Amino acid sequence: MKITRIDPLPNVLKFKNKEDFSNRIVQEVLEISKNSIVFSAVNKKILKLSNYEKSLKNKSQKLDQLIEKSKVLKTDLTNRIQEVAEHNNKFRDKLLGILNEKEEKNENN
Amino acid sequence: MRIIETNINDIEKDISKAKNSIADNVISFIQPLFDNEYKAKLRELQAIKISNERKKEKIKQEKNLLEVMLKDYSKKDKEKQLLLKMGKLIQNNLIQEAMKGEMSIMLKSFENFSEEKIVSYLNDVIRILSQKFAKH
């Protein structure tokens, strides 16, 4: 432990918020480091990955939209198929009824 | 008056040496942070890639299912057209007595026919209808 200097009393206020002070220093160091040539290779790689991430996220969003669209289409198509099938069954029964009726009439005659 | 105590060493006499030493310390502290960021980003990208692959697979399945459903709808729509035309023949009494039995059998089983066969029947019925109406 060394005595580095003797400080006058009022300066103690500077250290009132040590956390803010150290945070500020860390931020400054990081900011400088980000622009520093020492880390430029890593930074470039991170930047490249970030751009790639953006494109992947875009792709993911488009895929989500496609899935949603296919769900809507599936529901719509299911309803249409059901509707046509019901119509066909009813109409077929009606036609069979008419044919049977005619056949019975012919037999009676 | 206050004495500030610290465990920071006194700087060396050679200031540039001291600066280099500080720089090395900062670099050794910062480097892992960037490496961690890089690795975290890589892991994140891998997760997005896997998720996208799963989504693609799901879309492929949905596409196949929709194709099957579309075929089914198309067949049912042709059946509908055939039924409507046959209805026109029956309701207008335009079919021969001998054909009625055959038509009943067809009506009961046409769902089992292929779409091509239904289209072929549909064309036949349309031809018969136009002939009958041409005579009338």
gemmi code that builds the backbone of each chain (N, CA, C; Angstrom):
import gemmi

chains = {
    "A": [
        ("MET", (0.846, -1.195, 0.000), (0.000, 0.000, 0.000), (0.880, 1.243, 0.000)),
        ("LYS", (0.566, 2.129, -0.958), (1.433, 3.306, -1.056), (0.604, 4.569, -0.935)),
        ("ILE", (1.206, 5.544, -0.393), (0.531, 6.847, -0.377), (0.921, 7.544, -1.669)),
        ("THR", (-0.049, 7.782, -2.532), (0.272, 8.350, -3.838), (0.201, 9.865, -3.808)),
        ("ARG", (-0.777, 10.335, -3.146), (-0.848, 11.806, -3.039), (-1.754, 12.190, -1.878)),
        ("ILE", (-1.665, 13.378, -1.539), (-2.525, 13.886, -0.462), (-3.546, 14.799, -1.120)),
        ("ASP", (-4.791, 14.461, -0.906), (-5.858, 15.170, -1.604), (-6.572, 16.140, -0.665)),
        ("PRO", (-6.907, 17.332, -1.169), (-7.701, 18.226, -0.316), (-9.132, 17.696, -0.160)),
        ("LEU", (-9.767, 18.021, 0.910), (-11.083, 17.467, 1.241), (-12.186, 17.565, 0.165)),
        ("PRO", (-12.393, 18.756, -0.459), (-13.542, 18.875, -1.376), (-13.562, 17.827, -2.493)),
        ("ASN", (-12.405, 17.337, -2.873), (-12.356, 16.377, -3.985), (-13.006, 15.033, -3.691)),
        ("VAL", (-13.321, 14.763, -2.480), (-13.960, 13.495, -2.132), (-15.311, 13.364, -2.849)),
        ("LEU", (-15.918, 14.497, -3.175), (-17.210, 14.482, -3.871), (-17.110, 13.827, -5.256)),
        ("LYS", (-15.933, 13.921, -5.858), (-15.741, 13.344, -7.200), (-15.982, 11.841, -7.180)),
        ("PHE", (-15.731, 11.241, -6.022), (-15.862, 9.788, -5.937), (-17.197, 9.355, -5.322)),
        ("LYS", (-18.103, 10.308, -5.295), (-19.402, 10.034, -4.695), (-20.095, 8.912, -5.450)),
        ("ASN", (-20.044, 9.001, -6.780), (-20.709, 7.962, -7.560), (-19.659, 7.165, -8.338)),
        ("LYS", (-19.046, 6.243, -7.619), (-17.954, 5.462, -8.211), (-18.442, 4.587, -9.353)),
        ("GLU", (-19.679, 4.071, -9.200), (-20.202, 3.158, -10.210), (-20.354, 3.863, -11.561)),
        ("ASP", (-20.929, 5.080, -11.501), (-21.095, 5.865, -12.733), (-19.747, 6.129, -13.369)),
        ("PHE", (-18.816, 6.458, -12.511), (-17.468, 6.786, -12.989), (-16.849, 5.583, -13.705)),
        ("SER", (-16.898, 4.422, -13.049), (-16.277, 3.242, -13.668), (-17.039, 2.809, -14.921)),
        ("ASN", (-18.368, 2.950, -14.884), (-19.149, 2.629, -16.093), (-18.734, 3.498, -17.264)),
        ("ARG", (-18.563, 4.761, -16.949), (-18.179, 5.724, -17.996), (-16.821, 5.331, -18.592)),
        ("ILE", (-15.914, 4.935, -17.720), (-14.575, 4.545, -18.199), (-14.676, 3.307, -19.082)),
        ("VAL", (-15.458, 2.325, -18.634), (-15.604, 1.091, -19.418), (-16.208, 1.412, -20.781)),
        ("GLN", (-17.238, 2.279, -20.776), (-17.867, 2.663, -22.046), (-16.863, 3.330, -22.984)),
        ("GLU", (-16.102, 4.222, -22.407), (-15.106, 4.932, -23.215), (-14.100, 3.943, -23.811)),
        ("VAL", (-13.615, 3.037, -22.942), (-12.623, 2.055, -23.395), (-13.223, 1.182, -24.508)),
        ("LEU", (-14.465, 0.766, -24.304), (-15.108, -0.071, -25.330), (-15.295, 0.694, -26.626)),
        ("GLU", (-15.723, 1.957, -26.503), (-15.948, 2.785, -27.681), (-14.655, 2.936, -28.483)),
        ("ILE", (-13.584, 3.233, -27.742), (-12.277, 3.407, -28.404), (-11.826, 2.076, -29.012)),
        ("SER", (-12.049, 0.993, -28.261), (-11.619, -0.333, -28.735), (-12.344, -0.722, -30.019)),
        ("LYS", (-13.651, -0.360, -30.065), (-14.430, -0.727, -31.258), (-13.863, -0.099, -32.518)),
        ("ASN", (-13.349, 1.117, -32.349), (-12.800, 1.807, -33.517), (-11.297, 1.577, -33.670)),
        ("SER", (-10.753, 0.800, -32.750), (-9.307, 0.609, -32.776), (-8.892, -0.423, -33.821)),
        ("ILE", (-7.768, -0.156, -34.430), (-7.246, -1.067, -35.460), (-6.837, -2.416, -34.849)),
        ("VAL", (-6.536, -2.403, -33.537), (-6.132, -3.635, -32.850), (-7.242, -4.682, -32.930)),
        ("PHE", (-8.513, -4.197, -32.829), (-9.637, -5.139, -32.835), (-10.390, -5.138, -34.158)),
        ("SER", (-9.836, -4.466, -35.153), (-10.606, -4.301, -36.395), (-10.937, -5.634, -37.056)),
        ("ALA", (-10.021, -6.608, -36.963), (-10.284, -7.905, -37.589), (-11.495, -8.570, -36.945)),
        ("VAL", (-11.519, -8.588, -35.601), (-12.657, -9.197, -34.892), (-13.922, -8.395, -35.178)),
        ("ASN", (-13.771, -7.059, -35.138), (-14.941, -6.214, -35.384), (-15.537, -6.437, -36.762)),
        ("LYS", (-14.645, -6.581, -37.737), (-15.119, -6.812, -39.107), (-15.901, -8.110, -39.174)),
        ("LYS", (-15.363, -9.126, -38.460), (-16.039, -10.432, -38.463), (-17.419, -10.311, -37.804)),
        ("ILE", (-17.464, -9.561, -36.687), (-18.740, -9.378, -35.979), (-19.732, -8.620, -36.859)),
        ("LEU", (-19.218, -7.597, -37.545), (-20.065, -6.795, -38.431), (-20.631, -7.661, -39.567)),
        ("LYS", (-19.752, -8.510, -40.092), (-20.157, -9.408, -41.178), (-21.266, -10.350, -40.681)),
        ("LEU", (-21.041, -10.867, -39.459), (-22.045, -11.760, -38.869), (-23.359, -11.023, -38.616)),
        ("SER", (-23.244, -9.763, -38.185), (-24.453, -8.976, -37.915), (-25.259, -8.785, -39.194)),
        ("ASN", (-24.556, -8.508, -40.290), (-25.259, -8.353, -41.568), (-25.914, -9.656, -41.994)),
        ("TYR", (-25.174, -10.742, -41.797), (-25.714, -12.058, -42.143), (-26.933, -12.371, -41.274)),
        ("GLU", (-26.833, -11.977, -39.990), (-27.944, -12.193, -39.066), (-29.187, -11.448, -39.551)),
        ("LYS", (-28.970, -10.210, -40.012), (-30.088, -9.412, -40.516), (-30.778, -10.136, -41.666)),
        ("SER", (-29.960, -10.646, -42.612), (-30.556, -11.315, -43.779), (-31.277, -12.597, -43.348)),
        ("LEU", (-30.700, -13.307, -42.365), (-31.358, -14.533, -41.881), (-32.687, -14.214, -41.204)),
        ("LYS", (-32.694, -13.113, -40.438), (-33.928, -12.723, -39.754), (-35.003, -12.323, -40.768)),
        ("ASN", (-34.572, -11.637, -41.837), (-35.512, -11.281, -42.912), (-36.117, -12.526, -43.521)),
        ("LYS", (-35.237, -13.493, -43.780), (-35.662, -14.758, -44.369), (-36.666, -15.443, -43.440)),
        ("SER", (-36.324, -15.432, -42.155), (-37.176, -16.064, -41.151), (-38.563, -15.419, -41.148)),
        ("GLN", (-38.580, -14.094, -41.268), (-39.847, -13.363, -41.290), (-40.681, -13.767, -42.505)),
        ("LYS", (-39.995, -13.877, -43.654), (-40.694, -14.264, -44.886), (-41.246, -15.674, -44.770)),
        ("LEU", (-40.462, -16.568, -44.141), (-40.914, -17.938, -43.953), (-42.147, -17.977, -43.052)),
        ("ASP", (-42.119, -17.133, -42.002), (-43.278, -17.042, -41.103), (-44.522, -16.612, -41.871)),
        ("GLN", (-44.317, -15.627, -42.752), (-45.451, -15.132, -43.550), (-46.010, -16.238, -44.442)),
        ("LEU", (-45.083, -17.025, -45.023), (-45.511, -18.128, -45.893), (-46.301, -19.167, -45.104)),
        ("ILE", (-45.820, -19.486, -43.901), (-46.520, -20.463, -43.055), (-47.920, -19.949, -42.735)),
        ("GLU", (-47.996, -18.663, -42.401), (-49.292, -18.062, -42.064), (-50.227, -18.120, -43.269)),
        ("LYS", (-49.667, -17.803, -44.448), (-50.447, -17.804, -45.684), (-50.968, -19.219, -45.980)),
        ("SER", (-50.101, -20.211, -45.772), (-50.513, -21.591, -46.049), (-51.622, -22.027, -45.098)),
        ("LYS", (-51.578, -21.522, -43.852), (-52.643, -21.851, -42.898), (-53.986, -21.305, -43.386)),
        ("VAL", (-53.938, -20.037, -43.853), (-55.166, -19.392, -44.350), (-55.699, -20.162, -45.556)),
        ("LEU", (-54.774, -20.507, -46.470), (-55.167, -21.242, -47.681), (-55.788, -22.583, -47.326)),
        ("LYS", (-55.181, -23.260, -46.354), (-55.657, -24.585, -45.938), (-57.088, -24.491, -45.396)),
        ("THR", (-57.312, -23.484, -44.557), (-58.648, -23.302, -43.983), (-59.653, -23.023, -45.100)),
        ("ASP", (-59.266, -22.121, -46.004), (-60.158, -21.741, -47.095), (-60.492, -22.955, -47.969)),
        ("LEU", (-59.465, -23.715, -48.295), (-59.643, -24.877, -49.163), (-60.487, -25.957, -48.475)),
        ("THR", (-60.237, -26.161, -47.182), (-61.021, -27.148, -46.428), (-62.506, -26.781, -46.471)),
        ("ASN", (-62.782, -25.491, -46.246), (-64.188, -25.035, -46.273), (-64.809, -25.257, -47.646)),
        ("ARG", (-64.037, -24.914, -48.684), (-64.563, -25.055, -50.055), (-64.856, -26.516, -50.375)),
        ("ILE", (-63.906, -27.396, -50.012), (-64.078, -28.828, -50.287), (-65.326, -29.347, -49.580)),
        ("GLN", (-65.463, -28.941, -48.314), (-66.613, -29.382, -47.523), (-67.922, -28.905, -48.158)),
        ("GLU", (-67.892, -27.648, -48.596), (-69.075, -27.041, -49.210), (-69.469, -27.809, -50.477)),
        ("VAL", (-68.508, -28.049, -51.358), (-68.793, -28.747, -52.627), (-69.236, -30.186, -52.342)),
        ("ALA", (-68.572, -30.843, -51.373), (-68.926, -32.229, -51.065), (-70.365, -32.311, -50.563)),
        ("GLU", (-70.744, -31.361, -49.704), (-72.119, -31.348, -49.175), (-73.114, -31.123, -50.309)),
        ("HIS", (-72.782, -30.138, -51.164), (-73.660, -29.840, -52.304), (-73.819, -31.085, -53.187)),
        ("ASN", (-72.684, -31.746, -53.487), (-72.705, -32.925, -54.353), (-73.559, -34.049, -53.750)),
        ("ASN", (-73.382, -34.286, -52.457), (-74.151, -35.356, -51.804), (-75.650, -35.074, -51.873)),
        ("LYS", (-76.006, -33.827, -51.550), (-77.435, -33.454, -51.561), (-78.008, -33.597, -52.965)),
        ("PHE", (-77.274, -33.080, -53.951), (-77.769, -33.081, -55.324), (-77.844, -34.503, -55.876)),
        ("ARG", (-76.833, -35.328, -55.523), (-76.844, -36.730, -55.969), (-78.061, -37.452, -55.386)),
        ("ASP", (-78.329, -37.246, -54.073), (-79.494, -37.883, -53.446), (-80.786, -37.434, -54.119)),
        ("LYS", (-80.828, -36.150, -54.470), (-82.014, -35.602, -55.122), (-82.229, -36.289, -56.476)),
        ("LEU", (-81.120, -36.402, -57.235), (-81.206, -37.023, -58.564), (-81.584, -38.501, -58.448)),
        ("LEU", (-80.987, -39.188, -57.463), (-81.327, -40.608, -57.261), (-82.803, -40.743, -56.906)),
        ("GLY", (-83.279, -39.785, -56.093), (-84.708, -39.778, -55.712), (-85.580, -39.646, -56.950)),
        ("ILE", (-85.226, -38.713, -57.834), (-86.013, -38.496, -59.070), (-85.998, -39.768, -59.919)),
        ("LEU", (-84.821, -40.366, -60.070), (-84.698, -41.584, -60.891), (-85.531, -42.726, -60.308)),
        ("ASN", (-85.477, -42.907, -58.976), (-86.257, -43.965, -58.318), (-87.759, -43.736, -58.502)),
        ("GLU", (-88.124, -42.460, -58.360), (-89.537, -42.094, -58.504), (-90.032, -42.467, -59.900)),
        ("LYS", (-89.228, -42.135, -60.899), (-89.602, -42.412, -62.289), (-89.685, -43.905, -62.534)),
        ("GLU", (-88.724, -44.635, -61.932), (-88.689, -46.077, -62.096), (-89.945, -46.721, -61.493)),
        ("GLU", (-90.321, -46.206, -60.284), (-91.525, -46.729, -59.614), (-92.766, -46.451, -60.461)),
        ("LYS", (-92.838, -45.240, -61.026), (-93.982, -44.870, -61.859), (-94.083, -45.811, -63.047)),
        ("ASN", (-92.945, -46.081, -63.673), (-92.923, -46.979, -64.832), (-93.372, -48.380, -64.446)),
        ("GLU", (-92.902, -48.839, -63.259), (-93.308, -50.167, -62.815), (-94.812, -50.245, -62.567)),
        ("ASN", (-95.366, -49.181, -61.980), (-96.811, -49.129, -61.704), (-97.622, -49.120, -62.995)),
        ("ASN", (-97.085, -48.391, -63.982), (-97.798, -48.342, -65.271), (-97.732, -49.680, -65.973)),
    ],
    "B": [
        ("MET", (-8.161, 17.627, 4.982), (-7.164, 16.955, 4.146), (-7.319, 15.452, 4.274)),
        ("ARG", (-7.189, 14.750, 3.164), (-7.418, 13.310, 3.176), (-6.316, 12.591, 2.421)),
        ("ILE", (-5.920, 11.440, 2.893), (-4.892, 10.671, 2.194), (-5.606, 9.597, 1.368)),
        ("ILE", (-5.363, 9.620, 0.058), (-5.990, 8.594, -0.790), (-5.031, 7.431, -0.897)),
        ("GLU", (-5.523, 6.267, -0.537), (-4.670, 5.080, -0.593), (-5.076, 4.238, -1.789)),
        ("THR", (-4.130, 3.721, -2.447), (-4.436, 2.907, -3.624), (-3.421, 1.785, -3.766)),
        ("ASN", (-3.835, 0.718, -4.477), (-2.871, -0.358, -4.707), (-2.337, -0.320, -6.141)),
        ("ILE", (-2.639, 0.783, -6.830), (-2.069, 0.934, -8.176), (-0.586, 1.269, -8.022)),
        ("ASN", (0.209, 0.541, -8.795), (1.650, 0.767, -8.693), (2.032, 2.141, -9.244)),
        ("ASP", (3.128, 2.654, -8.741), (3.643, 3.902, -9.304), (4.064, 3.664, -10.749)),
        ("ILE", (3.883, 4.672, -11.598), (4.268, 4.445, -12.991), (5.784, 4.419, -13.117)),
        ("GLU", (6.148, 3.663, -14.165), (7.585, 3.535, -14.376), (8.149, 4.851, -14.898)),
        ("LYS", (9.434, 4.913, -14.859), (10.045, 6.169, -15.308), (9.827, 6.388, -16.797)),
        ("ASP", (9.899, 5.271, -17.560), (9.703, 5.362, -19.015), (8.198, 5.393, -19.294)),
        ("ILE", (7.681, 6.553, -19.649), (6.231, 6.731, -19.802), (5.656, 5.913, -20.961)),
        ("SER", (6.415, 5.810, -22.081), (5.869, 5.051, -23.210), (5.790, 3.565, -22.882)),
        ("LYS", (6.726, 3.109, -22.069), (6.694, 1.716, -21.633), (5.442, 1.484, -20.779)),
        ("ALA", (5.197, 2.476, -19.916), (4.017, 2.381, -19.038), (2.745, 2.376, -19.866)),
        ("LYS", (2.721, 3.236, -20.904), (1.540, 3.295, -21.790), (1.325, 1.960, -22.476)),
        ("ASN", (2.419, 1.395, -22.985), (2.311, 0.095, -23.664), (1.777, -0.973, -22.721)),
        ("SER", (2.264, -0.908, -21.499), (1.832, -1.889, -20.514), (0.329, -1.753, -20.243)),
        ("ILE", (-0.116, -0.513, -20.116), (-1.564, -0.284, -19.900), (-2.352, -0.777, -21.106)),
        ("ALA", (-1.831, -0.421, -22.312), (-2.517, -0.848, -23.539), (-2.632, -2.367, -23.583)),
        ("ASP", (-1.536, -3.054, -23.242), (-1.577, -4.524, -23.244), (-2.615, -5.044, -22.259)),
        ("ASN", (-2.659, -4.404, -21.110), (-3.651, -4.822, -20.109), (-5.076, -4.640, -20.623)),
        ("VAL", (-5.310, -3.458, -21.227), (-6.659, -3.177, -21.751), (-7.004, -4.183, -22.845)),
        ("ILE", (-6.029, -4.411, -23.746), (-6.282, -5.351, -24.853), (-6.604, -6.740, -24.311)),
        ("SER", (-5.813, -7.181, -23.324), (-6.056, -8.527, -22.798), (-7.409, -8.601, -22.087)),
        ("PHE", (-7.902, -7.444, -21.628), (-9.209, -7.429, -20.986), (-10.329, -7.355, -22.030)),
        ("ILE", (-10.097, -6.551, -23.062), (-11.147, -6.317, -24.068), (-11.270, -7.479, -25.058)),
        ("GLN", (-10.125, -8.039, -25.422), (-10.125, -9.110, -26.454), (-11.154, -10.223, -26.166)),
        ("PRO", (-11.160, -10.767, -24.930), (-12.147, -11.820, -24.664), (-13.586, -11.347, -24.816)),
        ("LEU", (-13.808, -10.036, -24.516), (-15.176, -9.509, -24.662), (-15.625, -9.591, -26.117)),
        ("PHE", (-14.723, -9.189, -27.023), (-15.052, -9.249, -28.453), (-15.200, -10.703, -28.918)),
        ("ASP", (-14.285, -11.541, -28.408), (-14.369, -12.962, -28.773), (-15.693, -13.564, -28.308)),
        ("ASN", (-16.082, -13.182, -27.069), (-17.352, -13.691, -26.552), (-18.520, -13.206, -27.399)),
        ("GLU", (-18.448, -11.927, -27.780), (-19.514, -11.358, -28.612), (-19.605, -12.123, -29.931)),
        ("TYR", (-18.401, -12.379, -30.488), (-18.348, -13.111, -31.766), (-18.943, -14.514, -31.624)),
        ("LYS", (-18.543, -15.206, -30.524), (-19.046, -16.567, -30.319), (-20.562, -16.565, -30.072)),
        ("ALA", (-21.013, -15.558, -29.285), (-22.457, -15.462, -28.992), (-23.236, -15.241, -30.282)),
        ("LYS", (-22.690, -14.392, -31.148), (-23.338, -14.102, -32.433), (-23.401, -15.366, -33.289)),
        ("LEU", (-22.296, -16.126, -33.257), (-22.260, -17.380, -34.019), (-23.336, -18.342, -33.538)),
        ("ARG", (-23.462, -18.448, -32.195), (-24.477, -19.348, -31.615), (-25.872, -18.887, -32.015)),
        ("GLU", (-26.083, -17.561, -31.963), (-27.376, -16.986, -32.315), (-27.730, -17.313, -33.772)),
        ("LEU", (-26.718, -17.123, -34.650), (-26.925, -17.403, -36.077), (-27.267, -18.868, -36.306)),
        ("GLN", (-26.565, -19.733, -35.574), (-26.812, -21.171, -35.720), (-28.264, -21.496, -35.355)),
        ("ALA", (-28.732, -20.847, -34.261), (-30.113, -21.083, -33.802), (-31.109, -20.609, -34.855)),
        ("ILE", (-30.842, -19.429, -35.452), (-31.754, -18.910, -36.491), (-31.742, -19.836, -37.699)),
        ("LYS", (-30.540, -20.332, -38.052), (-30.429, -21.232, -39.213), (-31.262, -22.494, -38.992)),
        ("ILE", (-31.131, -23.086, -37.796), (-31.884, -24.312, -37.484), (-33.385, -24.025, -37.550)),
        ("SER", (-33.764, -22.888, -36.956), (-35.184, -22.524, -36.955), (-35.695, -22.344, -38.391)),
        ("ASN", (-34.892, -21.685, -39.240), (-35.291, -21.481, -40.640), (-35.417, -22.810, -41.381)),
        ("GLU", (-34.498, -23.743, -41.089), (-34.566, -25.054, -41.741), (-35.873, -25.757, -41.383)),
        ("ARG", (-36.233, -25.670, -40.077), (-37.489, -26.285, -39.623), (-38.687, -25.638, -40.311)),
        ("LYS", (-38.632, -24.319, -40.426), (-39.729, -23.608, -41.078), (-39.843, -24.038, -42.543)),
        ("LYS", (-38.676, -24.183, -43.200), (-38.679, -24.596, -44.616), (-39.313, -25.976, -44.756)),
        ("GLU", (-38.951, -26.862, -43.826), (-39.495, -28.228, -43.852), (-41.017, -28.196, -43.683)),
        ("LYS", (-41.469, -27.344, -42.761), (-42.905, -27.213, -42.507), (-43.621, -26.695, -43.755)),
        ("ILE", (-43.003, -25.694, -44.404), (-43.599, -25.120, -45.613), (-43.693, -26.176, -46.714)),
        ("LYS", (-42.649, -27.013, -46.789), (-42.648, -28.081, -47.789), (-43.835, -29.038, -47.542)),
        ("GLN", (-44.009, -29.403, -46.271), (-45.121, -30.290, -45.917), (-46.463, -29.640, -46.231)),
        ("GLU", (-46.580, -28.355, -45.861), (-47.829, -27.633, -46.107), (-48.115, -27.563, -47.611)),
        ("LYS", (-47.044, -27.363, -48.395), (-47.192, -27.260, -49.856), (-47.729, -28.588, -50.411)),
        ("ASN", (-47.131, -29.695, -49.934), (-47.584, -31.014, -50.391), (-49.047, -31.241, -50.036)),
        ("LEU", (-49.389, -30.872, -48.791), (-50.759, -31.053, -48.328), (-51.725, -30.219, -49.166)),
        ("LEU", (-51.315, -28.958, -49.443), (-52.174, -28.073, -50.240), (-52.366, -28.616, -51.657)),
        ("GLU", (-51.302, -29.216, -52.202), (-51.415, -29.800, -53.552), (-52.443, -30.930, -53.562)),
        ("VAL", (-52.378, -31.785, -52.525), (-53.338, -32.889, -52.414), (-54.762, -32.335, -52.285)),
        ("MET", (-54.891, -31.303, -51.432), (-56.213, -30.695, -51.219), (-56.745, -30.049, -52.495)),
        ("LEU", (-55.834, -29.399, -53.248), (-56.246, -28.750, -54.501), (-56.749, -29.779, -55.510)),
        ("LYS", (-56.033, -30.931, -55.547), (-56.456, -32.008, -56.456), (-57.844, -32.496, -56.064)),
        ("ASP", (-58.040, -32.671, -54.745), (-59.328, -33.129, -54.230), (-60.429, -32.129, -54.596)),
        ("TYR", (-60.112, -30.819, -54.413), (-61.098, -29.785, -54.719), (-61.436, -29.776, -56.208)),
        ("SER", (-60.391, -29.911, -57.019), (-60.596, -29.900, -58.469), (-61.500, -31.076, -58.881)),
        ("LYS", (-61.247, -32.259, -58.289), (-62.052, -33.440, -58.614), (-63.514, -33.220, -58.176)),
        ("LYS", (-63.663, -32.699, -56.960), (-65.020, -32.476, -56.441), (-65.756, -31.436, -57.294)),
        ("ASP", (-65.027, -30.446, -57.786), (-65.637, -29.422, -58.626), (-66.110, -30.025, -59.959)),
        ("LYS", (-65.299, -30.952, -60.504), (-65.698, -31.629, -61.746), (-66.933, -32.491, -61.474)),
        ("GLU", (-66.927, -33.152, -60.312), (-68.097, -33.967, -59.933), (-69.347, -33.091, -59.875)),
        ("LYS", (-69.169, -31.886, -59.322), (-70.294, -30.953, -59.211), (-70.843, -30.601, -60.598)),
        ("GLN", (-69.893, -30.298, -61.512), (-70.311, -29.944, -62.879), (-71.034, -31.104, -63.540)),
        ("LEU", (-70.476, -32.334, -63.330), (-71.097, -33.522, -63.920), (-72.503, -33.718, -63.360)),
        ("LEU", (-72.632, -33.559, -62.031), (-73.941, -33.730, -61.400), (-74.953, -32.724, -61.941)),
        ("LEU", (-74.511, -31.474, -62.102), (-75.419, -30.428, -62.601), (-75.895, -30.749, -64.016)),
        ("LYS", (-74.970, -31.237, -64.843), (-75.335, -31.580, -66.229), (-76.256, -32.800, -66.243)),
        ("MET", (-75.910, -33.793, -65.387), (-76.765, -34.978, -65.314), (-78.151, -34.595, -64.799)),
        ("GLY", (-78.167, -33.636, -63.852), (-79.432, -33.137, -63.324), (-80.275, -32.528, -64.427)),
        ("LYS", (-79.630, -31.821, -65.331), (-80.333, -31.194, -66.453), (-80.977, -32.282, -67.329)),
        ("LEU", (-80.203, -33.361, -67.560), (-80.714, -34.474, -68.385), (-81.924, -35.130, -67.711)),
        ("ILE", (-81.753, -35.414, -66.405), (-82.811, -36.128, -65.675), (-84.050, -35.257, -65.503)),
        ("GLN", (-83.826, -33.999, -65.055), (-84.967, -33.127, -64.772), (-85.746, -32.764, -66.037)),
        ("ASN", (-85.066, -32.746, -67.189), (-85.756, -32.453, -68.454), (-86.219, -33.727, -69.161)),
        ("ASN", (-86.092, -34.828, -68.426), (-86.541, -36.121, -68.967), (-85.874, -36.452, -70.307)),
        ("LEU", (-84.611, -36.209, -70.386), (-83.929, -36.382, -71.667), (-83.142, -37.701, -71.734)),
        ("ILE", (-83.306, -38.557, -70.739), (-82.549, -39.825, -70.796), (-83.491, -40.985, -71.130)),
        ("GLN", (-82.905, -41.919, -71.854), (-83.695, -43.078, -72.249), (-83.908, -43.987, -71.039)),
        ("GLU", (-84.998, -44.758, -71.094), (-85.332, -45.665, -69.982), (-84.174, -46.616, -69.675)),
        ("ALA", (-83.576, -47.128, -70.727), (-82.498, -48.116, -70.564), (-81.273, -47.544, -69.851)),
        ("MET", (-81.145, -46.216, -69.968), (-79.960, -45.557, -69.393), (-80.120, -45.249, -67.901)),
        ("LYS", (-81.377, -45.285, -67.419), (-81.639, -44.845, -66.043), (-80.910, -45.696, -65.013)),
        ("GLY", (-80.935, -47.014, -65.222), (-80.263, -47.931, -64.284), (-78.777, -47.651, -64.228)),
        ("GLU", (-78.227, -47.503, -65.421), (-76.783, -47.232, -65.520), (-76.424, -45.902, -64.842)),
        ("MET", (-77.343, -44.930, -65.038), (-77.103, -43.611, -64.447), (-77.167, -43.668, -62.918)),
        ("SER", (-78.127, -44.493, -62.407), (-78.227, -44.646, -60.939), (-76.935, -45.226, -60.376)),
        ("ILE", (-76.427, -46.244, -61.079), (-75.176, -46.882, -60.607), (-74.035, -45.871, -60.636)),
        ("MET", (-74.028, -45.093, -61.719), (-72.964, -44.091, -61.856), (-73.048, -43.049, -60.743)),
        ("LEU", (-74.282, -42.616, -60.458), (-74.464, -41.608, -59.406), (-73.998, -42.120, -58.048)),
        ("LYS", (-74.225, -43.431, -57.823), (-73.857, -43.989, -56.517), (-72.346, -44.171, -56.371)),
        ("SER", (-71.690, -44.335, -57.508), (-70.262, -44.679, -57.374), (-69.286, -43.687, -58.001)),
        ("PHE", (-69.787, -42.541, -58.485), (-68.870, -41.667, -59.247), (-67.743, -41.085, -58.386)),
        ("GLU", (-67.947, -41.072, -57.061), (-66.901, -40.533, -56.187), (-65.615, -41.360, -56.242)),
        ("ASN", (-65.807, -42.647, -56.631), (-64.628, -43.525, -56.692), (-63.879, -43.417, -58.019)),
        ("PHE", (-64.484, -42.703, -58.980), (-63.820, -42.566, -60.289), (-62.655, -41.583, -60.204)),
        ("SER", (-61.729, -41.766, -61.166), (-60.615, -40.809, -61.231), (-61.119, -39.507, -61.858)),
        ("GLU", (-60.360, -38.447, -61.696), (-60.776, -37.155, -62.242), (-60.879, -37.227, -63.773)),
        ("GLU", (-59.957, -37.967, -64.373), (-59.960, -38.092, -65.844), (-61.268, -38.744, -66.313)),
        ("LYS", (-61.682, -39.764, -65.570), (-62.898, -40.468, -65.950), (-64.117, -39.548, -65.790)),
        ("ILE", (-64.102, -38.777, -64.709), (-65.211, -37.842, -64.477), (-65.274, -36.803, -65.599)),
        ("VAL", (-64.094, -36.302, -65.995), (-64.046, -35.310, -67.091), (-64.572, -35.941, -68.383)),
        ("SER", (-64.204, -37.199, -68.585), (-64.668, -37.897, -69.788), (-66.199, -38.035, -69.770)),
        ("TYR", (-66.764, -38.437, -68.600), (-68.236, -38.522, -68.472), (-68.872, -37.158, -68.686)),
        ("LEU", (-68.219, -36.125, -68.110), (-68.746, -34.760, -68.220), (-68.831, -34.349, -69.689)),
        ("ASN", (-67.777, -34.644, -70.447), (-67.774, -34.306, -71.878), (-68.885, -35.053, -72.613)),
        ("ASP", (-69.061, -36.350, -72.240), (-70.133, -37.140, -72.859), (-71.492, -36.512, -72.589)),
        ("VAL", (-71.719, -36.175, -71.311), (-73.030, -35.614, -70.939), (-73.260, -34.274, -71.639)),
        ("ILE", (-72.191, -33.442, -71.714), (-72.330, -32.142, -72.400), (-72.697, -32.372, -73.873)),
        ("ARG", (-72.042, -33.374, -74.478), (-72.314, -33.686, -75.898), (-73.770, -34.132, -76.079)),
        ("ILE", (-74.224, -35.035, -75.183), (-75.604, -35.519, -75.265), (-76.580, -34.355, -75.095)),
        ("LEU", (-76.290, -33.502, -74.090), (-77.171, -32.359, -73.818), (-77.272, -31.437, -75.026)),
        ("SER", (-76.137, -31.138, -75.647), (-76.189, -30.217, -76.787), (-76.919, -30.850, -77.964)),
        ("GLN", (-76.760, -32.193, -78.109), (-77.503, -32.886, -79.178), (-79.010, -32.811, -78.914)),
        ("LYS", (-79.383, -33.123, -77.649), (-80.811, -33.136, -77.288), (-81.425, -31.753, -77.481)),
        ("PHE", (-80.712, -30.722, -76.984), (-81.264, -29.373, -77.088), (-81.267, -28.879, -78.536)),
        ("ALA", (-80.330, -29.368, -79.326), (-80.306, -28.985, -80.740), (-81.560, -29.524, -81.445)),
        ("LYS", (-81.964, -30.755, -81.046), (-83.167, -31.355, -81.647), (-84.413, -30.583, -81.265)),
        ("HIS", (-84.460, -30.164, -79.960), (-85.628, -29.421, -79.476), (-85.598, -28.020, -80.038)),
    ],
}
model = gemmi.Model(1)
for chain_id, residues in chains.items():
    chain = gemmi.Chain(chain_id)
    for i, (resn, *xyz) in enumerate(residues, 1):
        res = gemmi.Residue()
        res.name, res.seqid = resn, gemmi.SeqId(i, " ")
        for name, pos in zip(("N", "CA", "C"), xyz):
            atom = gemmi.Atom()
            atom.name, atom.element = name, gemmi.Element(name[0])
            atom.pos, atom.b_iso = gemmi.Position(*pos), 0.0
            res.add_atom(atom)
        chain.add_residue(res)
    model.add_chain(chain)
structure = gemmi.Structure()
structure.add_model(model)
structure.setup_entities()
